[in-house]
Amino acid sequence: MKKLFYFGIILLALFEILNVYFIMPMPGSQEINTIEVAYFLYSTRWVFRILFSLMIIYGFAKTRGDGRSWRRILASLPTIAIVYLFNFVMVADKMFLQPDQLILKNSSENSIELDRLIIGITNNGEAKAYPVEFLTYHHQVQDSIGGKLVIVTYCSVCRTGRVYEPMVDGKIEKFRLVGMDHFNAMFEDKTTKSWWRQSTGEAITGEMKGKFLPEFTSVQMTLAQWLKLYPNSLIMQPDPASEKFYDKEATFEKGSKSGGLTGTDKESWQPKSWVIGIQIGTETKAYDWNRLTKDRIINDSLAKTQIVIALADDGTSFVAYKRPSDEIMTIKNDTLYSGHIKYNFAGENLTDRSGPLKRIMAYQEFWHSWKTFHPNTEIFE
């Protein structure tokens, strides 16, 4: 019976550690394909907890008259500490909280510095901007724009910003941050408890495995550039309850941080080098950020589509569009040229009525992330 008690506390402690280990950035945990194991442990956690607890209780009850109960109580204290630590401290949605208040203000009331990065969205005449300094802590912000519900997401370990409609099989769904897989944030839906990958919107395990969230068109740029294009935009403001957790120095945004999970490699094609990733249909391609910084504009084709990627004068804001013809496009200041036709950075035609440029989704991302989730990606030379 004494052995049963000690086996119980050891197994319970080991289980609680493994239950978190596979879905948090711990040594070795993110380099191996253990998502199904992690999901099994998590979804059956109460079976294991009850079983090991019964072993502890039964073993303790059967040996409590031997005068050594106090020793067993002391022996159980590390397990109690582990249970608390791995359920109330080292849990993703306990470490990174949702905003208590989602505060949005217009440019005249805005308190966000204009050189800060934002994820911007528009719909039905409305525009909204969500500063990356807030998104890197919250990981997701739930909102609506122009009659559409959206979740604005960001994973700083992969440097990935994505916006999705919270719709699963045509039904509105709620999501919570549950952990990460291959260094990318994962969200769990409330109804089926499936796990969804932030960088692709795909359910990678659970009942919804293989399904995708509808992506909502978004762009990453500085707030100053965004307000030039959308002066009536609303801008997310700091949540008073979370202000102390924000990256006020912008070390992550500017790539001035080195090392750790969110540091930047300055050289090209290193694990944490920045790339621009584009996917059209099933074809993907990665473009070196250093190359874009040098040239400011890249003309290319992908999946038989003529595309252009352009970097603004600020050296930070970028856009990607479908080229209106095979003609090479150029850039001067923040104006794009296709022959004699001029377009602003929002793709609006400034010359005639031939129509705007068609936006192509493009993502700034760490190279290790893009190639992990797009293993067949081409590389622009």
Order of alpha helices (4+ residues) and beta strands (2+ residues): alpha-alpha-alpha-alpha-alpha-beta-beta-beta-alpha-beta-beta-beta-beta-beta-beta-beta-beta-beta-beta-alpha-beta-beta-beta-alpha-beta-beta-beta-beta-beta-beta-beta-beta-alpha-beta
